[in-house]
């Protein structure tokens, strides 16, 4: 058992060291990025989990409670991280923060009711495991649903690997927790599972360190506020693309995908992805299309002759599929509602 303890502590120490190094690099190189800051918080939560499951303290105490609360935030922070990184979000929605906060509060209830091991502990324990699996499922959905529009090729290739590795690990942790709690297996199973996280951390860090800095947490290309992007003069495909978008107004097709646009241009999809990402500066296809759509909407809202045209009609004509995504995209781009923009511009 001493041999296992030595290996276990070395694995946990190595994982914590890697997470600390990765966090320092993220703060140094990508401090302003929301995804990078969430990754640092997630790393800190994983470190709390590694310390909590190490079994180095037996009696409940304040420090242990603090670490348990941090560990309980891990699934929720992983979900927020995947939303920010894979969907290029630049802010966390209040509802998402509330869900993560509730899961942390429930972890506190689990810890404080542990000595009695009564009904409160049983219920909160079940809720903790449900929340863990729920956050994991939501994170995987975020990773999967936006895969087609991802223009950062290394990040796009990482998506199925993250789903496979992290998904497997989350399920193993959940079953280990249940088995230990119900005395189906010895409690040391939690320590064994926890110590193997070094393999996940090594794989994840290795994959991220291989990515270019601009691809990792590069700035999301802002939605064009006035002029549409200009192609580099020596890039034939970007010129062809921008001419096609201006002439055919392809952005008005709400079902337009990167594959469909490549077919219209008679080009290979991977070349089109690379051009929009590296030449025009967009990390996802939606932001590229929204640049055109919002430009058309703003022009219509600024036109006094279209003052009586409903905003929803203008939005749908420009290619937005529904009012919700349009309102979110418009507020993020202009910092105001479409109605306020119209009142300001059209009088």
C-alpha positions as CSV (number, residue, x, y, z in Angstrom):
1,X,0.0,0.0,0.0
2,X,3.0,2.3,0.7
3,X,4.1,1.8,-2.9
4,X,0.7,2.8,-4.2
5,X,0.7,5.9,-1.9
6,X,3.9,7.0,-3.3
7,X,2.8,6.6,-6.9
8,X,-0.6,8.2,-6.1
9,X,1.0,11.3,-4.5
10,X,3.5,11.7,-7.3
11,X,0.7,11.5,-9.9
12,X,-1.4,14.0,-8.1
13,X,1.5,16.3,-7.6
14,X,2.5,16.1,-11.2
15,X,-1.1,16.9,-12.3
16,X,-1.3,19.9,-10.0
17,X,2.1,21.1,-11.3
18,X,1.0,20.8,-14.9
19,X,-2.3,22.6,-14.2
20,X,-0.5,25.4,-12.4
21,X,1.9,25.8,-15.3
22,X,-0.9,25.8,-17.8
23,X,-2.8,28.3,-15.8
24,X,0.2,30.6,-15.5
25,X,0.7,30.5,-19.3
26,X,-2.9,31.2,-19.9
27,X,-2.9,34.2,-17.7
28,X,0.3,35.5,-19.2
29,X,-0.6,35.1,-22.8
30,X,-4.4,35.2,-22.8
31,X,-5.5,37.0,-19.7
32,X,-8.3,39.1,-21.3
33,X,-9.9,36.0,-22.9
34,X,-13.0,34.7,-21.1
35,X,-12.3,31.1,-22.1
36,X,-8.7,31.4,-20.7
37,X,-10.0,32.8,-17.4
38,X,-12.6,30.0,-17.1
39,X,-9.9,27.4,-17.9
40,X,-7.8,28.8,-15.0
41,X,-10.8,28.5,-12.6
42,X,-11.5,25.0,-13.9
43,X,-7.8,24.0,-13.3
44,X,-8.0,25.3,-9.8
45,X,-11.2,23.3,-9.2
46,X,-9.5,20.1,-10.5
47,X,-6.6,20.7,-8.1
48,X,-9.2,21.0,-5.3
49,X,-10.6,17.6,-6.4
50,X,-7.2,16.0,-6.4
51,X,-6.5,17.2,-2.9
52,X,-9.9,16.3,-1.6
53,X,-9.7,12.7,-2.9
54,X,-6.1,12.2,-1.7
55,X,-7.4,11.1,1.7
56,X,-4.8,13.1,3.7
57,X,-7.4,14.4,6.1
58,X,-10.0,12.3,8.0
59,X,-12.0,14.8,10.1
60,X,-14.2,17.5,8.5
61,X,-12.6,21.0,8.8
62,X,-13.0,24.4,7.2
63,X,-10.1,23.9,4.8
64,X,-11.5,20.6,3.7
65,X,-14.9,22.2,3.1
66,X,-13.3,24.9,1.0
67,X,-11.5,22.3,-1.1
68,X,-14.7,20.3,-1.5
69,X,-16.6,23.3,-2.7
70,X,-13.9,24.0,-5.3
71,X,-14.0,20.4,-6.4
72,X,-17.8,20.5,-6.6
73,X,-17.5,23.4,-9.1
74,X,-15.5,21.4,-11.6
75,X,-18.3,20.0,-13.8
76,X,-20.0,23.4,-14.0
77,X,-16.8,25.2,-14.8
78,X,-16.0,22.6,-17.5
79,X,-19.4,23.3,-19.0
80,X,-18.8,27.1,-18.9
81,X,-15.3,26.6,-20.4
82,X,-16.6,24.6,-23.3
83,X,-19.3,27.2,-24.1
84,X,-16.7,30.1,-24.0
85,X,-14.0,28.3,-26.0
86,X,-15.8,26.2,-28.6
87,X,-18.6,28.8,-29.2
88,X,-16.3,31.9,-28.8
89,X,-18.6,33.5,-26.2
90,X,-17.2,36.6,-24.6
91,X,-19.5,36.7,-21.6
92,X,-21.1,34.3,-19.1
93,X,-24.9,34.3,-18.9
94,X,-26.3,34.9,-15.4
95,X,-28.5,31.8,-15.7
96,X,-25.4,29.7,-16.3
97,X,-23.6,31.2,-13.3
98,X,-26.7,30.5,-11.2
99,X,-26.7,26.8,-12.1
100,X,-23.1,26.4,-11.2
101,X,-23.6,28.3,-8.0
102,X,-26.5,26.0,-7.0
103,X,-24.3,22.9,-7.6
104,X,-21.6,24.4,-5.4
105,X,-24.2,25.1,-2.7
106,X,-25.4,21.5,-3.0
107,X,-21.9,20.3,-2.5
108,X,-21.7,22.3,0.7
109,X,-24.9,20.6,1.9
110,X,-23.3,17.2,1.1
111,X,-20.2,18.1,3.1
112,X,-22.0,19.6,6.1
113,X,-24.5,16.7,6.4
114,X,-21.7,14.1,6.0
115,X,-21.2,13.2,9.7
116,X,-24.9,12.2,10.1
117,X,-25.1,10.5,6.7
118,X,-28.9,11.0,6.9
119,X,-31.5,11.8,4.3
120,X,-30.1,15.3,3.6
121,X,-26.8,13.8,2.7
122,X,-28.4,11.1,0.6
123,X,-30.5,13.5,-1.4
124,X,-27.7,16.0,-1.9
125,X,-25.3,13.2,-2.9
126,X,-27.8,12.1,-5.6
127,X,-28.2,15.7,-6.8
128,X,-24.4,16.1,-6.9
129,X,-24.0,13.1,-9.2
130,X,-27.0,14.1,-11.4
131,X,-25.5,17.6,-11.7
132,X,-22.1,16.2,-12.6
133,X,-23.5,14.1,-15.4
134,X,-25.8,16.9,-16.5
135,X,-23.0,19.4,-16.8
136,X,-20.9,16.9,-18.6
137,X,-23.7,16.1,-21.1
138,X,-24.4,19.8,-21.6
139,X,-20.7,20.4,-22.2
140,X,-20.5,17.6,-24.7
141,X,-23.5,19.1,-26.5
142,X,-21.8,22.5,-26.7
143,X,-18.7,20.8,-28.1
144,X,-20.7,18.8,-30.7
145,X,-23.4,21.3,-31.9
146,X,-21.0,24.0,-33.1
147,X,-18.4,21.7,-34.7
148,X,-19.4,22.4,-38.3
149,X,-19.0,26.2,-38.0
150,X,-15.6,26.0,-36.2
151,X,-13.0,27.5,-38.5
152,X,-10.0,26.9,-36.2
153,X,-8.9,23.5,-37.6
154,X,-6.8,22.3,-34.6
155,X,-9.6,23.2,-32.2
156,X,-12.1,21.4,-34.5
157,X,-10.0,18.3,-34.4
158,X,-9.9,18.3,-30.6
159,X,-13.7,18.1,-30.2
160,X,-14.3,14.4,-30.6
161,X,-11.2,13.6,-28.5
162,X,-12.5,15.8,-25.6
163,X,-15.9,14.1,-25.8
164,X,-14.3,10.7,-25.7
165,X,-11.7,11.2,-23.0
166,X,-13.5,13.5,-20.6
167,X,-16.8,11.7,-21.1
168,X,-15.3,8.4,-20.2
169,X,-13.5,9.9,-17.2
170,X,-16.7,11.6,-15.9
171,X,-18.6,8.4,-16.1
172,X,-15.9,6.5,-14.3
173,X,-15.8,9.1,-11.5
174,X,-19.6,8.9,-11.2
175,X,-19.6,5.1,-10.9
176,X,-16.7,5.2,-8.4
177,X,-18.5,7.7,-6.2
178,X,-21.7,5.6,-6.3
179,X,-19.8,2.3,-5.6
180,X,-17.9,3.8,-2.7
181,X,-20.9,5.5,-1.2
182,X,-23.0,2.3,-1.3
183,X,-20.1,0.2,-0.1
184,X,-20.1,-1.8,-3.3
185,X,-16.4,-1.2,-3.5
186,X,-13.7,0.0,-1.2
187,X,-13.4,3.8,-0.8
188,X,-9.9,3.6,-2.1
189,X,-11.4,3.3,-5.6
190,X,-11.9,7.0,-5.5
191,X,-8.2,7.6,-4.8
192,X,-7.3,5.2,-7.6
193,X,-9.5,7.0,-10.1
194,X,-8.3,10.4,-8.9
195,X,-4.7,9.5,-9.3
196,X,-5.2,8.5,-13.0
197,X,-6.2,12.1,-13.8
198,X,-2.5,12.8,-14.5
199,X,-3.0,10.9,-17.8
200,X,-5.9,13.1,-18.8
201,X,-4.1,16.3,-17.8
202,X,-0.9,15.2,-19.7
203,X,-2.9,14.5,-22.9
204,X,-4.9,17.7,-22.7
205,X,-2.0,19.9,-22.0
206,X,0.1,18.3,-24.7
207,X,-2.7,18.9,-27.2
208,X,-3.1,22.5,-26.2
209,X,0.6,23.2,-26.2
210,X,0.8,22.0,-29.8
211,X,-1.7,24.6,-30.9
212,X,-0.5,28.0,-32.2
213,X,-1.1,30.9,-29.8
214,X,-3.5,32.5,-32.3
215,X,-5.5,29.3,-32.6
216,X,-5.6,28.6,-28.8
217,X,-7.5,31.6,-27.4
218,X,-7.0,34.1,-30.1
219,X,-9.3,37.1,-30.2
220,X,-12.7,36.5,-31.6
221,X,-13.1,38.6,-34.7
222,X,-15.5,41.4,-33.9
223,X,-18.7,41.7,-35.9
224,X,-18.1,44.4,-38.6
225,X,-19.7,47.6,-37.5
226,X,-19.3,49.6,-40.7
227,X,-17.4,48.0,-43.5
228,X,-17.3,44.3,-44.5
229,X,-13.9,42.7,-44.5
230,X,-11.5,43.4,-47.3
231,X,-9.6,40.5,-48.9
232,X,-5.9,40.6,-49.2
233,X,-5.1,41.5,-52.8
234,X,-3.0,38.4,-53.5
235,X,-5.6,36.0,-52.2
236,X,-7.8,34.8,-55.0
237,X,-10.2,32.8,-52.9
238,X,-10.9,35.6,-50.4
239,X,-11.6,38.0,-53.3
240,X,-13.9,35.4,-54.9
241,X,-15.7,34.7,-51.6
242,X,-16.3,38.4,-50.8
243,X,-17.5,39.1,-54.4
244,X,-19.9,36.1,-54.1
245,X,-21.3,37.3,-50.8
246,X,-21.8,40.8,-52.1
247,X,-23.3,39.8,-55.4
248,X,-25.5,36.8,-54.4
249,X,-26.2,38.0,-50.8
250,X,-25.7,34.4,-49.7
251,X,-26.0,35.4,-46.0
252,X,-29.8,35.7,-46.5
253,X,-30.0,32.0,-46.6
254,X,-30.6,31.0,-43.0
255,X,-29.6,27.4,-43.8
256,X,-26.3,28.4,-45.3
257,X,-23.4,26.2,-44.0
258,X,-19.7,26.2,-44.7
259,X,-20.2,23.1,-46.9
260,X,-23.0,24.7,-48.9
261,X,-21.1,27.9,-49.4
262,X,-18.0,25.9,-50.6
263,X,-20.3,24.1,-53.1
264,X,-21.6,27.4,-54.4
265,X,-18.1,28.7,-54.9
266,X,-16.9,25.4,-56.4
267,X,-14.1,25.2,-53.9
268,X,-12.9,22.6,-51.4
269,X,-14.4,23.1,-47.9
270,X,-11.0,23.0,-46.1
271,X,-9.7,25.9,-48.3
272,X,-12.7,28.0,-47.6
273,X,-12.4,27.4,-43.8
274,X,-8.8,28.4,-43.9
275,X,-9.5,31.5,-45.9
276,X,-12.3,32.8,-43.6
277,X,-10.2,32.0,-40.5
278,X,-6.7,33.1,-41.6
279,X,-7.4,35.7,-44.2
280,X,-10.6,37.3,-42.8
281,X,-10.0,36.7,-39.1
282,X,-13.1,34.8,-38.0
283,X,-12.9,31.8,-35.6
284,X,-16.4,30.5,-36.5
285,X,-18.7,30.6,-39.5
286,X,-21.6,32.2,-37.6
287,X,-19.6,35.4,-36.8
288,X,-18.7,35.6,-40.5
289,X,-22.3,35.4,-41.6
290,X,-23.5,37.7,-38.8
291,X,-21.2,40.4,-40.1
292,X,-23.2,40.6,-43.3
293,X,-26.5,40.1,-41.7
294,X,-26.0,42.8,-39.1
295,X,-24.7,45.2,-41.7
296,X,-27.9,44.7,-43.7
297,X,-30.1,45.1,-40.6
298,X,-28.4,48.2,-39.4
299,X,-28.7,49.8,-42.9
300,X,-32.4,49.0,-42.9
301,X,-32.9,50.3,-39.3
302,X,-31.1,53.6,-40.2
303,X,-33.3,54.1,-43.3
304,X,-36.2,56.5,-42.5
305,X,-38.2,55.0,-45.4
306,X,-38.3,51.6,-43.7
307,X,-39.4,53.0,-40.3
308,X,-42.7,51.1,-40.4
309,X,-41.2,47.8,-41.4
310,X,-41.2,45.4,-38.4
311,X,-37.8,44.6,-37.0
312,X,-38.5,40.9,-37.1
313,X,-39.2,41.1,-40.8
314,X,-35.9,42.9,-41.4
315,X,-34.0,40.4,-39.3
316,X,-35.6,37.4,-41.1
317,X,-35.0,38.9,-44.5
318,X,-31.3,39.3,-43.6
319,X,-30.9,35.6,-42.8
320,X,-31.5,35.3,-39.0
321,X,-33.5,32.2,-38.3
322,X,-35.4,33.6,-35.3
323,X,-35.8,36.7,-33.1
324,X,-33.8,35.4,-30.1
325,X,-30.4,34.8,-31.9
326,X,-30.8,38.1,-33.7
327,X,-31.4,40.1,-30.6
328,X,-28.4,38.5,-28.9
329,X,-26.1,39.1,-31.8
330,X,-27.3,42.7,-32.2
331,X,-26.9,43.6,-28.5
332,X,-23.4,42.0,-28.4
333,X,-22.3,44.0,-31.5
334,X,-23.9,47.3,-30.8
335,X,-24.5,47.4,-27.0
336,X,-28.2,48.3,-27.5
337,X,-31.4,46.8,-28.6
338,X,-32.5,47.0,-32.3
339,X,-35.4,49.3,-31.3
340,X,-33.0,51.7,-29.5
341,X,-30.7,51.6,-32.5
342,X,-33.6,52.5,-34.9
343,X,-34.7,55.3,-32.7
344,X,-31.2,56.7,-32.6
345,X,-30.5,56.4,-36.3
346,X,-33.8,56.8,-38.0
347,X,-35.4,59.3,-35.6
